[in-house]
Amino acid sequence: MSDLLQATGYAAIVYLLFNYLISFGSGRPLVEWINPGRRYLPVLAITLIGGAYASLQYAVRRYQIPHFDLLRDLVREEKAKPEIVGAVSFFIFALSILLLVFWCWYHLPRAPQTFSPNPLNLLKEYARAFRHYVRWSGGLDFAILCEIRNGELKVVACGADDRAIVRGLNRLPGLHIDPDTKPAIKDAEAQKTIWTDMALNLFRKWHELDGTMYPARHGKNVAITFDLRIGAIFVEMIEEEPAPPGGDAVGVFLFAAALNQHEVNTLTAVKHFTMLSSAIRHIRTGVTKG
């Protein structure tokens, strides 16, 4: 077993070095770096597996010993061939990368940079971002993206988790509904209408809020968070351009809500809203100049 442990040790050393180089180069832990670059790591793992197989084939040709016998020497008293120790080290390192990628894929929301900045259908790409961040466990329960045209808002993308909304409504005084019943879905729809109307009202009062903040000399409002008794409301002016002579004012307005106070306290909702906002900005890099 000493040869097998040696191969595992080599793989562990390479993995730690890989982790350190990525963390040092990106300034983020490996699991956070994987999300934007996860499409490349499976290619790296497949390359390592290919290298392991090539090393095994080379050993078979050099020593004229079958594959199984060469691998069996790893767990027997006989000394394993160095090519086999190297092949197993490559395979263990590749397996650790694949396991880490799959863990990040299923447990971490995808990075905003993984959405397309040049989509064939802009509205569908918006919808993909909304479905992803709103459906993710914890964080946001509802979000809408509105376009500003001549001072009016038009909803162009929406994301909602009806079951999460009903669970959140059950935390409010006087509202206790079975999430699996049809009336619960009606309550969720009614709550989404309330939030949409609130987004419109906040947009209409946006310049009043600007006026309140002007004395601080920090510039205009960009984003506002309302930390409520239960949950929170997040609003951000992604983009706003004044109306040109004879034209319409244009812009992008983002609104989101969370009904779980625990997710607000742990900043999960804030993190998901920030990622959703970053995704929208990234998608729009192919629409507007930076």
PAZAPA-4460 file (N, C-alpha, C; in steps of 0.05 Angstrom, whole numbers, plus 32768, in hexadecimal, padded with zeros to 4 digits):
% residues 290
    n_x    n_y    n_z   ca_x   ca_y   ca_z    c_x    c_y    c_z   seq   type   mol
   8010   7FE8   8000   8000   8000   8000   8011   8019   8000     1      M     A
   802B   8016   8005   803C   802E   8007   803D   803D   7FEC     2      S     A
   803D   802E   7FD6   803D   803B   7FBB   8023   804A   7FB6     3      D     A
   800C   803F   7FBF   7FF3   804C   7FBB   7FF1   8066   7FCC     4      L     A
   7FFC   8064   7FE5   7FFD   807B   7FF6   8010   8090   7FEB     5      L     A
   8025   8087   7FDE   8037   809A   7FD2   802A   80A9   7FBB     6      Q     A
   801B   809A   7FAA   800D   80A7   7F94   7FF8   80BB   7F9F     7      A     A
   7FEA   80B3   7FB4   7FD6   80C5   7FC0   7FE4   80DE   7FCB     8      T     A
   7FFB   80DB   7FD7   800A   80F1   7FE2   8013   8105   7FCD     9      G     A
   801C   80FA   7FB6   8024   810B   7FA0   800C   811B   7F96    10      Y     A
   7FF5   810E   7F93   7FDD   811C   7F8A   7FD4   8132   7F9E    11      A     A
   7FD7   812C   7FB8   7FCF   813F   7FCD   7FE2   8158   7FCB    12      A     A
   7FFC   8153   7FC7   800E   816A   7FC6   8008   817B   7FAE    13      I     A
   8003   816F   7F97   7FFD   817E   7F7F   7FE2   818D   7F82    14      V     A
   7FCF   8180   7F8F   7FB5   818E   7F94   7FB8   81A6   7FA6    15      Y     A
   7FC8   81A3   7FBB   7FCC   81BA   7FCD   7FDB   81D1   7FBF    16      L     A
   7FEE   81C9   7FAE   7FFD   81DE   7F9F   7FEA   81EC   7F8B    17      L     A
   7FD9   81DC   7F7E   7FC5   81E7   7F6C   7FB2   81FA   7F7A    18      F     A
   7FA9   81F1   7F92   7F97   8202   7FA2   7FA5   821C   7FAA    19      N     A
   7FBE   821B   7FB2   7FCC   8233   7FBA   7FD0   8246   7FA3    20      Y     A
   7FD8   823B   7F8C   7FDD   824C   7F75   7FC4   825A   7F6C    21      L     A
   7FAE   824C   7F6B   7F94   8258   7F63   7F8C   826E   7F77    22      I     A
   7F8D   8267   7F91   7F85   827A   7FA6   7F97   8293   7FA6    23      S     A
   7FB1   828E   7FA2   7FC4   82A5   7FA2   7FC0   82B6   7F89    24      F     A
   7FBB   82A9   7F72   7FB8   82B8   7F59   7F9E   82C7   7F57    25      G     A
   7F88   82BB   7F61   7F6E   82C8   7F5E   7F66   82D8   7F77    26      S     A
   7F73   82D3   7F8E   7F6B   82E0   7FA6   7F52   82D5   7FB3    27      G     A
   7F49   82BE   7FA9   7F31   82B1   7FB4   7F36   8294   7FB9    28      R     A
   7F26   8288   7FCB   7F29   826B   7FD0   7F23   825B   7FB6    29      P     A
   7F2E   8243   7FB5   7F2B   8233   7F9D   7F0E   822E   7F95    30      L     A
   7EFD   8229   7FA9   7EE1   8223   7FA2   7ED3   823B   7F97    31      V     A
   7EDB   8253   7F9E   7ECF   826B   7F93   7EDA   8271   7F77    32      E     A
   7EF3   8269   7F72   7EFF   826E   7F58   7EF4   825A   7F43    33      W     A
   7EED   8242   7F4C   7EE4   822D   7F3A   7ECC   8237   7F2A    34      I     A
   7EB9   8245   7F37   7EA0   824B   7F29   7EA4   825A   7F0F    35      N     A
   7EB4   8270   7F0E   7EB7   827C   7EF4   7EC6   826B   7EE0    36      P     A
   7ED9   825A   7EEA   7EEA   824A   7ED7   7EE4   822D   7ED7    37      G     A
   7ECC   8225   7EE0   7EC7   8209   7EE4   7EC7   81F9   7EC9    38      R     A
   7EC2   8207   7EB3   7EC1   81F9   7E99   7EDD   81EF   7E92    39      R     A
   7EF2   81FB   7E9D   7F0D   81F3   7E96   7F17   81DD   7EA8    40      Y     A
   7F0E   81DB   7EC0   7F18   81C6   7ED2   7F11   81AA   7EC9    41      L     A
   7EF8   81A5   7EC0   7EF3   818A   7EB5   7F06   8182   7E9E    42      P     A
   7F0E   8196   7E8D   7F21   8191   7E78   7F3C   8189   7E84    43      V     A
   7F44   8198   7E99   7F5D   8191   7EA6   7F5C   8175   7EB2    44      L     A
   7F45   816E   7EBE   7F43   8153   7ECA   7F44   813D   7EB5    45      A     A
   7F37   8142   7E9E   7F37   812E   7E88   7F54   812C   7E7D    46      I     A
   7F62   8142   7E7B   7F7E   8142   7E72   7F8F   8131   7E85    47      T     A
   7F8B   8135   7E9F   7F9A   8125   7EB3   7F94   8107   7EB0    48      L     A
   7F7B   8101   7EAD   7F73   80E5   7EA9   7F80   80DA   7E90    49      I     A
   7F80   80EA   7E7B   7F8E   80E1   7E62   7FAC   80DD   7E67    50      G     A
   7FB8   80EF   7E77   7FD4   80EB   7E7D   7FD9   80D2   7E8E    51      G     A
   7FC6   80CC   7EA0   7FC9   80B4   7EB0   7FC7   809B   7E9F    52      A     A
   7FB5   809B   7E8C   7FB2   8084   7E7A   7FCA   8081   7E68    53      Y     A
   7FD5   8098   7E5F   7FED   8096   7E4E   8005   808B   7E5D    54      A     A
   8007   8094   7E77   801D   8089   7E87   801A   806B   7E8C    55      S     A
   8001   8062   7E90   7FFC   8045   7E94   8002   8036   7E7A    56      L     A
   7FFB   8040   7E63   8001   8033   7E4A   801F   8032   7E45    57      Q     A
   802D   8047   7E4C   804A   8047   7E49   8057   8031   7E5A    58      Y     A
   804C   802E   7E73   8057   8019   7E84   8052   7FFD   7E79    59      A     A
   803A   7FF9   7E6E   8034   7FDF   7E62   8047   7FD9   7E4B    60      V     A
   804D   7FEC   7E3A   805F   7FE7   7E24   807C   7FE3   7E2D    61      R     A
   8083   7FF2   7E42   809F   7FF1   7E4B   80A6   7FD7   7E5A    62      R     A
   8093   7FCF   7E6B   8099   7FB8   7E7C   808B   7F9E   7E72    63      Y     A
   807A   7FA1   7E5E   806C   7F89   7E53   805C   7F7B   7E69    64      Q     A
   804F   7F8A   7E79   803E   7F7F   7E8F   8022   7F8A   7E8C    65      I     A
   800D   7F79   7E8F   7FF2   7F83   7E8C   7FEA   7F99   7E9F    66      P     A
   7FD6   7FA9   7E97   7FCD   7FC0   7EA7   7FC7   7FB8   7EC4    67      H     A
   7FB7   7FA2   7EC6   7FAD   7F9B   7EE1   7FC5   7F93   7EF3    68      F     A
   7FD8   7F85   7EE9   7FEF   7F7D   7EF9   8000   7F95   7F02    69      D     A
   8002   7FA9   7EF0   8011   7FC1   7EF8   8002   7FD0   7F0E    70      L     A
   7FE8   7FD2   7F0C   7FD9   7FE0   7F21   7FD8   7FD0   7F3B    71      L     A
   7FD8   7FB6   7F38   7FD7   7FA5   7F50   7FF0   7FA8   7F61    72      R     A
   8007   7FAF   7F54   801F   7FB2   7F63   801E   7FC9   7F77    73      D     A
   800A   7FDC   7F73   8007   7FF2   7F86   7FFF   7FE9   7FA1    74      L     A
   7FF0   7FD3   7FA3   7FE6   7FCA   7FBD   7FF3   7FAF   7FC5    75      V     A
   8008   7FA7   7FB7   8016   7F8F   7FBF   8032   7F97   7FCA    76      R     A
   8041   7F83   7FD2   805B   7F89   7FDD   806F   7F92   7FC7    77      E     A
   806A   7F89   7FAE   807D   7F90   7F99   807D   7FAF   7F95    78      E     A
   8094   7FB9   7F8D   8096   7FD6   7F88   8088   7FDD   7F6E    79      K     A
   8076   7FF0   7F6F   8068   7FF8   7F56   807A   8008   7F45    80      A     A
   8075   8007   7F2B   8085   8015   7F17   8080   8033   7F1A    81      K     A
   8094   8045   7F16   8090   8062   7F1A   807A   806D   7F07    82      P     A
   8078   8062   7EEF   8063   806B   7EDD   8047   8066   7EE8    83      E     A
   8044   8050   7EF7   802A   804A   7F02   8024   805C   7F1A    84      I     A
   8038   8062   7F2A   8034   8075   7F40   802C   8090   7F35    85      V     A
   803A   8099   7F20   8032   80B2   7F13   8016   80B2   7F08    86      G     A
   800F   809C   7EFB   7FF4   809A   7EEF   7FDF   809B   7F04    87      A     A
   7FE2   808D   7F1A   7FCE   808D   7F2F   7FCD   80A9   7F3C    88      V     A
   7FE4   80B6   7F3F   7FE4   80D1   7F4A   7FD4   80E4   7F38    89      S     A
   7FD8   80E2   7F1E   7FC9   80F3   7F0B   7FAB   80ED   7F0E    90      F     A
   7FA4   80D4   7F10   7F87   80CD   7F12   7F7B   80D7   7F2B    91      F     A
   7F89   80D4   7F42   7F7E   80DE   7F5C   7F7A   80FC   7F5B    92      I     A
   7F8E   810A   7F50   7F8C   8127   7F4E   7F74   812F   7F3C    93      F     A
   7F71   8122   7F26   7F5B   8127   7F13   7F40   8122   7F21    94      A     A
   7F3F   810C   7F30   7F26   8105   7F3E   7F1F   811A   7F53    95      L     A
   7F33   8124   7F62   7F2E   8139   7F76   7F24   8152   7F69    96      S     A
   7F2E   8159   7F52   7F25   8171   7F44   7F08   816E   7F3B    97      I     A
   7F01   8156   7F30   7EE6   8151   7F27   7ED2   8152   7F3E    98      L     A
   7EDA   8146   7F55   7EC8   8146   7F6C   7EC4   8163   7F76    99      L     A
   7ED9   8173   7F76   7ED6   818E   7F7F   7EC5   819F   7F6C   100      L     A
   7EC8   819A   7F52   7EB7   81A9   7F3F   7E9A   81A2   7F42   101      V     A
   7E94   8188   7F45   7E78   8180   7F49   7E6C   818A   7F63   102      F     A
   7E7D   818B   7F78   7E73   8196   7F92   7E6D   81B3   7F8F   103      W     A
   7E7E   81C2   7F82   7E79   81DF   7F7E   7E61   81E3   7F6C   104      C     A
   7E5D   81D2   7F58   7E47   81D4   7F45   7E2C   81D2   7F53   105      W     A
   7E2B   81BF   7F66   7E11   81BA   7F74   7E0D   81CA   7F8D   106      Y     A
   7E22   81D6   7F99   7E1F   81E4   7FB2   7E24   8201   7FB1   107      H     A
   7E2F   820C   7F9B   7E34   8228   7F99   7E25   8234   7F81   108      L     A
   7E19   824B   7F84   7E0D   8258   7F6C   7E23   825F   7F58   109      P     A
   7E1B   825E   7F3F   7E2F   8263   7F2A   7E38   8280   7F2A   110      R     A
   7E50   8285   7F20   7E5B   82A0   7F20   7E4D   82B0   7F0B   111      A     A
   7E4A   82CA   7F0F   7E3D   82DC   7EFB   7E4C   82DB   7EE0   112      P     A
   7E66   82D7   7EE1   7E76   82D8   7EC8   7E70   82C0   7EB5   113      Q     A
   7E61   82AC   7EBF   7E5B   8295   7EAF   7E43   8299   7E9C   114      T     A
   7E35   82AF   7EA0   7E1F   82B5   7E8D   7E2A   82C3   7E75   115      F     A
   7E1C   82C1   7E5F   7E27   82CC   7E45   7E24   82EA   7E43   116      S     A
   7E39   82F8   7E3D   7E37   8315   7E38   7E2E   831C   7E1C   117      P     A
   7E2B   8307   7E0B   7E23   830C   7DF0   7E0E   82F7   7DE8   118      N     A
   7DF7   82F6   7DF6   7DE4   82E1   7DF1   7DD4   82E7   7DD7   119      P     A
   7DCB   82D1   7DCB   7DBA   82D4   7DB3   7D9F   82E1   7DBB   120      L     A
   7D95   82DA   7DD3   7D7C   82E6   7DDD   7D81   82F2   7DF8   121      N     A
   7D82   830C   7DFA   7D89   831A   7E12   7D75   8313   7E29   122      L     A
   7D5B   8313   7E23   7D47   830F   7E37   7D49   82F2   7E42   123      L     A
   7D4F   82DF   7E31   7D52   82C3   7E3B   7D6A   82C1   7E4D   124      K     A
   7D7F   82CF   7E47   7D97   82CE   7E59   7D91   82DC   7E73   125      E     A
   7D82   82F1   7E73   7D79   82FD   7E8C   7D69   82E8   7E9C   126      Y     A
   7D56   82DB   7E8F   7D45   82C7   7E9C   7D55   82B0   7EA8   127      A     A
   7D6A   82A8   7E9A   7D7C   8293   7EA5   7D89   829C   7EBF   128      R     A
   7D92   82B4   7EC0   7D9F   82BE   7ED8   7D8B   82C0   7EEF   129      A     A
   7D73   82C9   7EE9   7D5E   82CC   7EFE   7D56   82B0   7F08   130      F     A
   7D51   829D   7EF6   7D4A   8283   7EFF   7D5F   8277   7F11   131      R     A
   7D78   827B   7F0A   7D8E   826F   7F19   7D90   827A   7F35   132      H     A
   7D92   8294   7F38   7D97   829F   7F52   7D7F   829F   7F64   133      Y     A
   7D67   82A0   7F59   7D4F   82A0   7F6A   7D48   8284   7F73   134      V     A
   7D4D   8270   7F62   7D46   8254   7F69   7D5B   8248   7F7C   135      R     A
   7D73   8255   7F7E   7D88   8249   7F8E   7D80   8249   7FAB   136      W     A
   7D88   8234   7FB9   7D80   8230   7FD5   7D8A   8248   7FE6   137      S     A
   7D78   8255   7FF4   7D80   826B   8004   7D82   8285   7FF3   138      G     A
   7D7E   829B   8000   7D81   82B4   7FF1   7D67   82C0   7FE8   139      G     A
   7D65   82C5   7FCE   7D4F   82D4   7FC3   7D37   82C2   7FBE   140      L     A
   7D1F   82CE   7FC2   7D06   82C0   7FBC   7CF8   82CB   7FA3   141      D     A
   7CFF   82E4   7F9C   7CF1   82F1   7F86   7D04   8307   7F7B   142      F     A
   7D04   830A   7F61   7D14   8320   7F55   7D09   8327   7F39   143      A     A
   7D0A   8340   7F32   7D02   8349   7F18   7D16   835D   7F0D   144      I     A
   7D18   835D   7EF2   7D29   8370   7EE5   7D17   8381   7ED3   145      L     A
   7D1A   839B   7ED6   7D08   83AE   7EC7   7D19   83C0   7EB5   146      C     A
   7D0F   83C6   7E9E   7D1B   83DA   7E8C   7D0C   83F4   7E8F   147      E     A
   7D1B   840A   7E8F   7D10   8424   7E92   7D0D   8430   7E76   148      I     A
   7CF4   8437   7E6F   7CEF   8444   7E55   7CDE   845D   7E5A   149      R     A
   7CEA   8474   7E56   7CDC   848E   7E59   7CD0   8490   7E75   150      N     A
   7CDF   8489   7E89   7CD6   848B   7EA4   7CC3   8476   7EAE   151      G     A
   7CBE   8461   7E9E   7CAC   844B   7EA5   7CBB   8431   7EA7   152      E     A
   7CB2   8420   7EB8   7CBF   8406   7EBB   7CB0   83F0   7EAD   153      L     A
   7CBF   83DE   7EA0   7CB3   83C7   7E93   7CC3   83AE   7E9C   154      K     A
   7CB5   839A   7EA7   7CC2   8382   7EB1   7CCB   8372   7E99   155      V     A
   7CE5   836B   7E97   7CEF   835B   7E81   7CFA   8340   7E8A   156      V     A
   7CFE   833C   7EA4   7D07   8322   7EAE   7CFD   831F   7ECA   157      A     A
   7CF7   8306   7ED2   7CEC   8301   7EED   7CF5   82E5   7EF6   158      C     A
   7CFB   82E3   7F10   7D01   82CA   7F1C   7CF3   82C8   7F37   159      G     A
   7CE7   82B0   7F3C   7CD8   82AD   7F55   7CD8   8290   7F5D   160      A     A
   7CD9   828B   7F77   7CD7   8270   7F83   7CBD   8270   7F93   161      D     A
   7CA7   8266   7F87   7C8D   8267   7F94   7C8C   8259   7FAF   162      D     A
   7C99   8242   7FB1   7C99   8233   7FCA   7CA8   8243   7FE0   163      R     A
   7CBE   824F   7FD8   7CCD   825F   7FEB   7CBD   8277   7FF4   164      A     A
   7CAE   8283   7FE1   7C9E   829A   7FE8   7C88   8292   7FFC   165      I     A
   7C7B   827B   7FF8   7C66   8272   800A   7C72   826C   8025   166      V     A
   7C8A   8260   8026   7C97   825A   8040   7C9D   8275   804E   167      R     A
   7CA5   8289   803F   7CAA   82A3   804B   7C91   82B0   8055   168      G     A
   7C7B   82AE   8045   7C62   82BA   804E   7C58   82AD   8068   169      L     A
   7C5E   8293   806C   7C56   8285   8084   7C64   8291   809D   170      N     A
   7C7A   829F   8099   7C87   82AB   80AF   7C7B   82C6   80B8   171      R     A
   7C69   82D0   80A6   7C5C   82EA   80AC   7C44   82E5   80BF   172      L     A
   7C3E   82F8   80D0   7C27   82F5   80E3   7C0D   82F3   80D3   173      P     A
   7BFE   82DF   80DB   7BE3   82DB   80CF   7BE2   82CC   80B5   174      G     A
   7BF9   82C4   80AA   7BFA   82B5   8091   7C07   829A   8096   175      L     A
   7BF6   8285   8096   7C00   826A   809B   7BF1   8258   8087   176      H     A
   7BFF   8250   8071   7BF2   8242   805C   7C03   8229   8055   177      I     A
   7BF5   8214   804E   7C03   81FB   8045   7C0F   8201   802A   178      D     A
   7C2A   81FF   8027   7C37   8205   800E   7C2E   81F4   7FF6   179      P     A
   7C22   81DC   7FFC   7C1B   81CA   7FE6   7BFF   81CF   7FDC   180      D     A
   7BF0   81E2   7FE6   7BD5   81E7   7FDD   7BD4   81FD   7FC8   181      T     A
   7BBF   81FC   7FB8   7BBC   8210   7FA2   7BB9   822D   7FAD   182      K     A
   7BAB   8231   7FC4   7BAA   824D   7FCE   7BC6   8258   7FD4   183      P     A
   7BD9   8246   7FDB   7BF4   8250   7FE1   7C00   825C   7FC8   184      A     A
   7BFC   824F   7FB1   7C06   825A   7F98   7BFA   8276   7F92   185      I     A
   7BE0   8279   7F98   7BD3   8293   7F94   7BDF   82A8   7FA6   186      K     A
   7BE5   82A0   7FBF   7BF2   82B3   7FD1   7C0E   82BB   7FC6   187      D     A
   7C1C   82A8   7FBB   7C36   82AE   7FB0   7C34   82C2   7F98   188      A     A
   7C20   82BD   7F87   7C1B   82CF   7F71   7C14   82EB   7F7A   189      E     A
   7C03   82EC   7F8F   7BFB   8306   7F9A   7C14   8315   7FA6   190      A     A
   7C25   8306   7FB3   7C3D   8312   7FBE   7C50   831D   7FA9   191      Q     A
   7C52   830E   7F93   7C63   8317   7F7C   7C57   8331   7F70   192      K     A
   7C3D   8333   7F6F   7C31   834C   7F65   7C37   8363   7F78   193      T     A
   7C36   835E   7F92   7C3C   8373   7FA6   7C59   837C   7FA2   194      I     A
   7C6C   8369   7F9F   7C88   8371   7F9B   7C8C   8380   7F81   195      W     A
   7C7E   8378   7F6C   7C81   8386   7F52   7C77   83A3   7F55   196      T     A
   7C60   83A7   7F62   7C56   83C2   7F66   7C69   83D2   7F78   197      D     A
   7C76   83C5   7F8B   7C89   83D3   7F9D   7CA1   83DC   7F8C   198      M     A
   7CAA   83CB   7F7A   7CC1   83D3   7F69   7CBA   83EC   7F59   199      A     A
   7CA2   83ED   7F4E   7C99   8405   7F3F   7C98   841D   7F50   200      L     A
   7C8E   841A   7F69   7C8D   8431   7F7B   7CA8   843B   7F83   201      N     A
   7CBB   8428   7F88   7CD6   8430   7F90   7CE4   843E   7F79   202      L     A
   7CDF   8435   7F60   7CEB   8443   7F49   7CE0   8460   7F47   203      F     A
   7CC6   8463   7F4C   7CBB   847E   7F4A   7CC6   8491   7F5F   204      R     A
   7CCE   8486   7F76   7CD9   8496   7F8C   7CF7   8497   7F8B   205      K     A
   7D03   848C   7F77   7D21   848A   7F76   7D2E   84A5   7F77   206      W     A
   7D23   84B8   7F68   7D2F   84D3   7F67   7D2C   84E2   7F82   207      H     A
   7D16   84DB   7F90   7D13   84E7   7FAB   7D28   84DC   7FBE   208      E     A
   7D2E   84C2   7FBB   7D44   84B7   7FCB   7D5F   84C3   7FC4   209      L     A
   7D62   84C8   7FAA   7D7A   84D6   7FA1   7D7D   84F1   7FAF   210      D     A
   7D67   8500   7FB0   7D68   851A   7FBD   7D6E   8518   7FDA   211      G     A
   7D65   8503   7FE7   7D6B   84FF   8004   7D89   84FB   8008   212      T     A
   7D96   84ED   7FF5   7DB2   84E6   7FF8   7DC5   84FB   7FEE   213      M     A
   7DBC   850E   7FDD   7DCE   8521   7FD1   7DDF   8531   7FE6   214      Y     A
   7DD3   8539   7FFD   7DE4   8548   8011   7DFC   8539   801A   215      P     A
   7DFC   851E   8018   7E13   850F   8021   7E2A   8511   800E   216      A     A
   7E25   851B   7FF5   7E39   851F   7FE1   7E46   8505   7FD7   217      R     A
   7E37   84EF   7FD9   7E42   84D5   7FCF   7E37   84CE   7FB4   218      H     A
   7E28   84E0   7FA8   7E1C   84DA   7F8E   7E00   84CF   7F90   219      G     A
   7DF6   84C4   7F7A   7DDB   84BA   7F78   7DD8   849E   7F85   220      K     A
   7DBF   8496   7F8B   7DBA   847B   7F94   7DC0   8467   7F7E   221      N     A
   7DCD   8452   7F86   7DD2   843C   7F73   7DC3   8423   7F7B   222      V     A
   7DC3   841D   7F95   7DB5   8406   7FA0   7DAC   840B   7FBC   223      A     A
   7D95   83FF   7FC3   7D8A   8402   7FDE   7D81   83E7   7FE8   224      I     A
   7D87   83E2   8001   7D7E   83C9   800E   7D6C   83D1   8026   225      T     A
   7D54   83C5   8027   7D42   83C9   803D   7D42   83AF   804E   226      F     A
   7D4F   83B1   8065   7D4F   839A   8077   7D36   839C   8089   227      D     A
   7D23   838B   8082   7D08   838D   808F   7D06   837A   80A7   228      L     A
   7CF0   837C   80B4   7CEC   836B   80CC   7CEE   834D   80C5   229      R     A
   7CE3   8346   80AE   7CE6   832B   80A4   7CF0   832C   8087   230      I     A
   7D08   8325   8082   7D13   8325   8067   7D1F   8340   8060   231      G     A
   7D21   8344   8046   7D2D   835D   803C   7D25   8362   801F   232      A     A
   7D28   837B   8017   7D22   8384   7FFB   7D3C   8390   7FF0   233      I     A
   7D44   8389   7FD8   7D5C   8393   7FCB   7D54   83A1   7FB1   234      F     A
   7D5F   83B8   7FAD   7D59   83C8   7F95   7D74   83D3   7F8B   235      V     A
   7D77   83D2   7F70   7D8F   83DD   7F64   7D89   83E9   7F49   236      E     A
   7D94   8401   7F44   7D92   840D   7F2A   7DAB   8404   7F1B   237      M     A
   7DA7   83EF   7F0A   7DBE   83E4   7EFB   7DC9   83F8   7EE8   238      I     A
   7DB7   8406   7EDA   7DBF   8419   7EC6   7DA9   842E   7EC1   239      E     A
   7DB1   8447   7EBF   7D9D   845C   7EBA   7DAA   8471   7EA8   240      E     A
   7D9D   8478   7E92   7DA7   848D   7E81   7D91   84A2   7E7D   241      E     A
   7D98   84BB   7E7F   7D83   84D0   7E7B   7D79   84D0   7E5F   242      P     A
   7D61   84DB   7E5C   7D55   84DB   7E41   7D63   84F0   7E30   243      A     A
   7D6B   84E8   7E18   7D76   84FB   7E05   7D60   850D   7DF9   244      P     A
   7D67   8523   7DEC   7D52   8534   7DE1   7D40   8524   7DCD   245      P     A
   7D27   8524   7DD3   7D14   8517   7DC2   7D14   84F8   7DC5   246      G     A
   7D22   84EE   7DD9   7D24   84D1   7DDD   7D19   84C8   7DF7   247      G     A
   7D1D   84AF   7DFE   7D13   84A3   7E17   7D2A   849D   7E29   248      D     A
   7D25   84A1   7E44   7D39   8498   7E57   7D39   8479   7E58   249      A     A
   7D51   846E   7E5A   7D53   8451   7E5B   7D63   8449   7E73   250      V     A
   7D60   8430   7E7C   7D6E   8426   7E93   7D65   840B   7E9B   251      G     A
   7D72   8400   7EAF   7D6C   83E5   7EB9   7D6A   83E7   7ED7   252      V     A
   7D54   83DB   7EE2   7D4D   83DD   7EFE   7D49   83C1   7F09   253      F     A
   7D57   83BA   7F1F   7D56   839F   7F2A   7D49   83A0   7F46   254      L     A
   7D36   838D   7F4A   7D28   838C   7F64   7D28   836F   7F6D   255      F     A
   7D2C   836A   7F87   7D2B   834E   7F91   7D22   834F   7FAE   256      A     A
   7D17   8338   7FB7   7D0C   8336   7FD2   7D14   831B   7FDE   257      A     A
   7D17   831A   7FF8   7D1C   8302   8007   7D0A   8302   8020   258      A     A
   7CFE   82EB   8026   7CEC   82E9   803D   7CF7   82D9   8054   259      L     A
   7D10   82D0   8051   7D1C   82C0   8066   7D31   82D1   8075   260      N     A
   7D2A   82D7   808E   7D3C   82E9   809D   7D57   82DC   80A3   261      Q     A
   7D58   82C2   80A5   7D71   82B4   80AA   7D84   82B8   8093   262      H     A
   7D79   82B7   807A   7D8A   82BB   8062   7D93   82D8   8060   263      E     A
   7D83   82EA   806B   7D8B   8307   806C   7DA1   830B   8081   264      V     A
   7D9D   82FE   8098   7DB1   8302   80AE   7DCC   82F6   80A6   265      N     A
   7DCC   82E0   8097   7DE5   82D3   8090   7DF1   82DF   8076   266      T     A
   7DE4   82F3   806B   7DED   8302   8053   7DEB   82F0   803A   267      L     A
   7DDD   82D9   803B   7DDA   82C9   8023   7DC9   82D7   800F   268      T     A
   7DB3   82E4   8017   7DA2   82F2   8005   7DB1   830A   7FF8   269      A     A
   7DC1   8318   8007   7DD1   832E   7FFC   7DE5   8323   7FE7   270      V     A
   7DF2   830D   7FEE   7E05   8301   7FDB   7DF8   82F9   7FC1   271      K     A
   7DE0   82ED   7FC2   7DD3   82E4   7FAA   7DC9   82FC   7F9A   272      H     A
   7DC0   8311   7FA7   7DB8   8329   7F99   7DCF   8336   7F8B   273      F     A
   7DE6   8337   7F98   7DFE   8342   7F8C   7E07   8332   7F74   274      T     A
   7E05   8318   7F76   7E0C   8306   7F5F   7DF9   830A   7F48   275      M     A
   7DDF   830C   7F4E   7DCB   8311   7F39   7DD0   832C   7F2B   276      L     A
   7DD6   8340   7F3B   7DDC   835A   7F30   7DF5   8359   7F1E   277      S     A
   7E0A   834B   7F27   7E22   8348   7F18   7E1D   8339   7EFE   278      S     A
   7E0C   8324   7EFF   7E05   8315   7EE7   7DF7   8326   7ED3   279      A     A
   7DE4   8337   7EDC   7DD6   8349   7EC9   7DEA   835D   7EBD   280      I     A
   7DFC   8368   7ECD   7E10   837A   7EC2   7E22   836C   7EAE   281      R     A
   7E2A   8353   7EB4   7E3B   8344   7EA2   7E2D   833E   7E88   282      H     A
   7E14   8337   7E89   7E04   8331   7E71   7E03   834B   7E60   283      I     A
   7E00   8362   7E6D   7DFD   837B   7E5F   7E17   8386   7E54   284      R     A
   7E2D   837A   7E5A   7E46   8384   7E4F   7E47   8381   7E30   285      T     A
   7E36   836E   7E26   7E34   836C   7E09   7E1F   837E   7DFD   286      G     A
   7E11   838D   7E0F   7DFC   839F   7E06   7E05   83BC   7E07   287      V     A
   7E13   83C3   7E1C   7E1C   83DF   7E20   7E3A   83E0   7E23   288      T     A
   7E45   83F7   7E1E   7E62   83FB   7E22   7E68   83FD   7E40   289      K     A
   7E7F   83F3   7E48   7E87   83F5   7E64   7E8F   8411   7E6B   290      G     A
***
